[in-house]
Amino acid sequence: MAQLRQDYKLFQAQDAEIIAVGPENAQAFKAYWAEHQLPFVGLPDPKHTILKRYGQEVKIFKLGRMPAQSIIDKNGQVRYIHYGRGMQDIPENAELLQILGELN
């Protein structure tokens, strides 16, 4: 999430909002967001509702949710999705910003 925080203003310049979804409850999310001073939205998903809707994988042997990045347009249509195979398999911000530029 530090990567996203670093370029948050570049995402805003593309008229995009970052929403980080995680399995923790609301109290844990609030504490994490306050501790790390994250400028974007954190959405707790302890019942995995969003995870299931967007097809994010859970792998017990890899300690839970696999990373997934989505770009969803203002009409709610998924325009890009990347399902990571592990925590190192996350697109760079530059790639996501380029996709946003092409979509805009």
C-alpha positions in Angstrom: 0.0 0.0 0.0 3.0 2.2 0.4 3.4 2.1 -3.4 -0.2 3.4 -3.9 0.3 6.1 -1.2 3.5 7.3 -3.0 1.6 8.0 -6.2 -1.8 8.8 -4.9 -1.8 12.3 -6.4 -1.0 10.9 -9.8 -4.0 8.6 -9.6 -6.2 11.6 -8.5 -4.8 13.5 -11.6 -6.3 10.7 -13.7 -9.7 11.2 -12.0 -9.3 7.9 -10.2 -9.9 6.9 -6.6 -8.1 4.1 -4.9 -10.1 1.8 -2.7 -8.2 -0.9 -0.9 -10.3 -3.9 0.2 -9.2 -6.3 2.8 -10.4 -9.1 5.0 -10.1 -7.3 8.3 -13.0 -5.8 10.3 -13.8 -2.1 10.4 -11.9 -1.5 13.7 -8.7 -3.1 12.4 -8.9 -1.1 9.2 -9.5 2.1 11.0 -6.4 1.5 13.2 -4.2 0.5 10.2 -5.3 3.5 8.2 -4.6 5.9 11.1 -1.2 4.3 11.9 0.0 4.5 8.3 -1.8 7.7 7.4 -3.2 6.4 4.1 -4.8 9.0 2.0 -7.2 6.7 0.1 -10.3 4.7 1.1 -10.0 1.4 3.0 -12.9 -0.9 2.8 -13.2 -3.8 5.2 -14.6 -7.1 3.7 -14.5 -9.6 6.6 -17.4 -11.6 5.0 -15.6 -11.7 1.6 -18.5 -10.2 -0.2 -16.4 -8.1 -2.5 -13.7 -10.8 -2.9 -16.4 -13.2 -4.2 -17.9 -10.6 -6.5 -14.6 -9.8 -8.3 -13.2 -13.3 -8.2 -10.3 -12.7 -6.0 -8.6 -16.0 -5.0 -7.9 -17.3 -1.5 -5.1 -19.7 -1.1 -4.7 -21.1 2.4 -1.0 -22.2 1.8 -0.1 -18.6 0.8 -1.7 -17.1 3.9 -5.0 -15.9 2.5 -6.1 -13.6 -0.3 -4.0 -13.3 -3.4 -3.5 -9.8 -4.6 -5.9 -8.4 -7.2 -6.0 -5.0 -8.8 -9.1 -3.7 -10.7 -9.9 -0.6 -12.6 -13.6 0.0 -12.5 -15.1 2.9 -14.5 -17.7 5.3 -13.3 -20.4 3.2 -14.7 -19.3 0.2 -12.5 -17.8 -1.7 -15.5 -14.5 -3.6 -14.8 -12.1 -2.3 -17.4 -8.9 -4.0 -16.1 -8.2 -6.7 -13.6 -5.0 -8.4 -12.5 -5.0 -11.5 -10.3 -1.6 -11.9 -8.7 0.0 -15.3 -8.0 1.6 -14.0 -4.8 2.4 -10.8 -3.0 5.3 -10.0 -5.3 2.9 -10.2 -8.3 1.4 -6.7 -8.2 1.4 -4.3 -11.2 3.6 -1.2 -10.8 1.8 2.1 -10.4 3.1 3.2 -13.8 1.3 0.3 -15.5 -2.0 1.2 -13.8 -1.6 4.9 -14.5 -0.9 4.1 -18.2 -4.1 2.0 -18.4 -6.0 4.9 -16.7 -4.6 7.3 -19.3 -5.7 5.1 -22.1 -9.2 4.7 -20.7 -9.6 8.5 -20.1 
